[in-house]
Amino acid sequence: MGGATGDAINRARDLGPRRAHAVLPISGKGDSDWGYALTLVADPAVGAALAARLILAIGF
């Protein structure tokens, strides 16, 4: 599930090794699984936007 770098919850610890894995010329390496990396970046942004809309709707 975590791709080449393992299942990391901390985005900073996941994206750096994932970029290095994509760039370095290692023979026989697999895919860097960038589709999963998008989840690590997009999910917190979507959650923050939904929380802000909820707070504005409540009237704080």
Backbone as ProteinMPNN parsed JSONL, in Angstrom:
{"seq_chain_A": "MGGATGDAINRARDLGPRRAHAVLPISGKGDSDWGYALTLVADPAVGAALAARLILAIGF", "coords_chain_A": {"N_chain_A": [[0.81, -1.183, 0.0], [2.013, 1.23, 0.589], [3.838, 1.81, -1.401], [7.084, 2.353, -2.808], [8.513, 3.407, -0.655], [7.362, 2.602, 1.685], [4.556, 2.642, 3.965], [3.939, 5.707, 4.902], [2.92, 8.069, 7.256], [3.695, 10.634, 7.8], [4.141, 13.225, 5.68], [6.502, 14.54, 4.903], [8.459, 12.664, 5.388], [7.842, 10.792, 3.516], [7.633, 11.853, 0.87], [10.204, 12.805, 0.123], [12.029, 10.474, -0.017], [10.526, 9.139, -1.965], [10.723, 10.814, -4.213], [13.503, 10.638, -4.618], [13.707, 7.923, -5.216], [12.361, 7.877, -7.637], [14.07, 9.318, -9.291], [16.726, 8.313, -9.105], [18.981, 6.123, -10.807], [18.383, 3.042, -10.509], [18.819, -0.326, -11.051], [16.247, -2.57, -11.997], [14.297, -1.556, -10.311], [11.037, -0.908, -8.909], [7.836, 0.677, -9.45], [7.327, 4.106, -8.447], [4.928, 4.797, -7.352], [3.204, 7.194, -7.525], [0.521, 7.86, -7.518], [-0.483, 7.181, -5.022], [0.998, 8.952, -3.497], [-0.163, 11.372, -4.053], [-2.435, 11.276, -2.504], [-1.379, 11.652, 0.053], [-0.745, 14.334, -0.013], [-3.052, 15.685, -0.895], [-5.225, 14.95, 0.789], [-4.987, 16.199, 3.47], [-5.325, 18.898, 2.704], [-7.888, 18.952, 1.555], [-9.382, 18.15, 3.777], [-8.907, 20.314, 5.527], [-10.122, 22.404, 4.095], [-12.81, 21.529, 4.107], [-13.295, 21.576, 6.875], [-13.011, 24.315, 7.402], [-15.166, 25.342, 5.918], [-17.257, 24.192, 7.342], [-16.981, 25.417, 9.871], [-17.456, 28.084, 9.143], [-20.092, 27.816, 8.307], [-21.372, 27.145, 10.657], [-21.033, 29.443, 12.105], [-18.992, 30.572, 13.655]], "CA_chain_A": [[0.0, 0.0, 0.0], [2.827, 2.424, 0.707], [4.756, 2.024, -2.52], [8.507, 2.043, -2.678], [9.097, 3.902, 0.584], [6.611, 2.139, 2.839], [3.371, 3.419, 4.289], [4.345, 6.779, 5.8], [1.877, 9.041, 7.558], [4.344, 11.929, 7.727], [4.393, 13.529, 4.266], [7.898, 14.915, 4.7], [9.276, 11.448, 5.386], [7.441, 9.953, 2.406], [7.841, 12.445, -0.448], [11.632, 12.883, -0.195], [12.499, 9.194, -0.545], [9.788, 8.794, -3.187], [11.367, 11.57, -5.301], [14.818, 10.05, -4.861], [13.487, 6.635, -5.868], [11.951, 8.132, -9.017], [15.155, 9.935, -10.059], [17.962, 7.53, -9.108], [19.004, 5.021, -11.778], [18.577, 1.754, -9.852], [18.352, -1.373, -11.955], [15.222, -3.466, -11.503], [13.413, -0.959, -9.304], [9.626, -0.875, -9.252], [7.189, 1.968, -9.624], [7.37, 4.973, -7.271], [3.547, 4.885, -6.867], [2.851, 8.59, -7.323], [-0.907, 7.979, -7.254], [-0.65, 7.142, -3.57], [1.616, 10.154, -2.948], [-1.132, 12.45, -4.174], [-3.31, 11.158, -1.343], [-0.692, 12.234, 1.21], [-0.729, 15.788, -0.14], [-4.39, 16.23, -1.117], [-6.156, 14.684, 1.885], [-5.015, 17.255, 4.492], [-5.852, 20.14, 2.133], [-9.338, 18.783, 1.438], [-9.917, 18.148, 5.136], [-8.855, 21.681, 6.052], [-11.144, 23.189, 3.405], [-14.115, 21.119, 4.625], [-13.417, 22.074, 8.248], [-13.228, 25.763, 7.344], [-16.544, 25.558, 5.473], [-18.13, 23.814, 8.457], [-16.891, 26.461, 10.884], [-18.146, 29.256, 8.622], [-21.523, 27.521, 8.267], [-21.873, 27.176, 12.028], [-21.08, 30.864, 12.474], [-17.972, 30.967, 14.643]], "C_chain_A": [[0.865, 1.263, 0.0], [3.816, 2.64, -0.415], [6.189, 1.681, -2.166], [9.092, 2.423, -1.321], [8.381, 3.415, 1.828], [5.454, 3.067, 3.138], [3.732, 4.469, 5.332], [3.185, 7.742, 6.021], [2.445, 10.458, 7.456], [4.736, 12.204, 6.276], [5.847, 13.872, 3.989], [8.801, 13.691, 4.647], [8.928, 10.53, 4.227], [7.838, 10.55, 1.06], [9.314, 12.541, -0.832], [12.189, 11.574, -0.736], [11.788, 8.769, -1.831], [10.375, 9.527, -4.395], [12.73, 10.985, -5.635], [14.681, 8.717, -5.593], [13.121, 6.829, -7.339], [13.121, 8.605, -9.876], [16.387, 9.035, -10.168], [17.894, 6.351, -10.076], [19.351, 3.681, -11.116], [18.013, 0.674, -10.774], [17.315, -2.258, -11.276], [14.286, -2.871, -10.468], [11.979, -0.928, -9.817], [9.133, 0.552, -9.433], [7.281, 2.781, -8.328], [5.994, 5.226, -6.681], [3.144, 6.314, -6.536], [1.358, 8.793, -7.099], [-1.21, 7.982, -5.768], [-0.064, 8.403, -2.938], [0.664, 11.344, -3.031], [-2.098, 12.442, -2.992], [-2.672, 11.81, -0.117], [-0.71, 13.756, 1.176], [-2.145, 16.353, -0.189], [-5.317, 16.047, 0.084], [-6.147, 15.76, 2.979], [-5.581, 18.572, 3.967], [-7.372, 20.076, 2.004], [-9.988, 18.804, 2.821], [-9.938, 19.542, 5.753], [-9.926, 22.558, 5.401], [-12.542, 22.827, 3.904], [-14.338, 21.616, 6.053], [-13.673, 23.569, 8.27], [-14.659, 26.086, 6.903], [-17.535, 25.227, 6.597], [-18.145, 24.903, 9.529], [-17.614, 27.731, 10.425], [-19.672, 29.042, 8.586], [-22.141, 27.557, 9.66], [-21.957, 28.604, 12.537], [-20.087, 31.267, 13.555], [-17.266, 32.211, 14.214]], "O_chain_A": [[0.45, 2.279, -0.558], [4.58, 3.604, -0.365], [6.453, 0.823, -1.324], [10.072, 1.819, -0.884], [8.766, 3.788, 2.936], [5.392, 4.175, 2.604], [3.823, 4.156, 6.519], [2.544, 8.177, 5.064], [1.732, 11.381, 7.062], [5.567, 11.494, 5.71], [6.369, 13.52, 2.931], [9.803, 13.69, 3.932], [9.656, 9.57, 3.975], [8.33, 9.829, 0.192], [9.648, 12.375, -2.005], [12.771, 11.565, -1.82], [12.385, 8.113, -2.686], [10.511, 8.945, -5.471], [13.076, 10.849, -6.809], [15.465, 8.422, -6.495], [13.524, 6.035, -8.189], [13.157, 8.319, -11.072], [17.028, 8.999, -11.218], [16.876, 5.664, -10.156], [20.501, 3.245, -11.167], [16.868, 0.758, -11.217], [17.483, -2.649, -10.121], [13.552, -3.607, -9.809], [11.745, -0.922, -11.025], [9.915, 1.495, -9.552], [7.31, 2.21, -7.238], [5.893, 5.815, -5.605], [2.785, 6.613, -5.398], [0.964, 9.815, -6.537], [-2.095, 8.705, -5.31], [-0.588, 8.877, -1.93], [0.69, 12.223, -2.17], [-2.527, 13.502, -2.535], [-3.366, 12.455, 0.669], [-0.691, 14.399, 2.225], [-2.414, 17.392, 0.413], [-6.126, 16.932, 0.363], [-7.222, 16.2, 3.386], [-6.251, 19.291, 4.709], [-8.063, 21.046, 2.314], [-11.039, 19.419, 3.002], [-10.898, 19.903, 6.432], [-10.565, 23.363, 6.078], [-13.373, 23.712, 4.106], [-15.444, 22.029, 6.401], [-14.471, 24.045, 9.077], [-15.29, 26.993, 7.447], [-18.537, 25.921, 6.767], [-19.208, 25.264, 10.035], [-18.301, 28.379, 11.214], [-20.44, 29.977, 8.81], [-23.295, 27.953, 9.824], [-22.852, 28.939, 13.314], [-20.335, 32.219, 14.295], [-16.378, 32.691, 14.918]]}, "name": "protein", "num_of_chains": 1, "seq": "MGGATGDAINRARDLGPRRAHAVLPISGKGDSDWGYALTLVADPAVGAALAARLILAIGF"}
